[in-house]
């Protein structure tokens, strides 16, 4: 598998229909708000819309046709409550 578009650890990742989704994390100097997906059929990482806040140590969950992030660490102090705080609709990706 090819490396991420952005170096990251403490990220959240999940798989749906053979596609890996990754969001947030820490690049060694700052937390990230970027998200990307990897489809083995394409062989490359593709950038997705960014989250509204930089995040690390969070979860990424598939809910129907959407990805949902529940925060652990967020750079915005007001967004540290464990709740869905970023949702990406995958409807177009799944067709």
Secondary structure, DSSP 8 states (H G I E B T S, - for coil): ----SS--BS-EEEEETTEEEEE--B-SSSBB--EEEEETTTTEEEEE---SS-EES-EEEEETTEEEEE-SEESSGGG-SSSEEEEEE-HHHH-
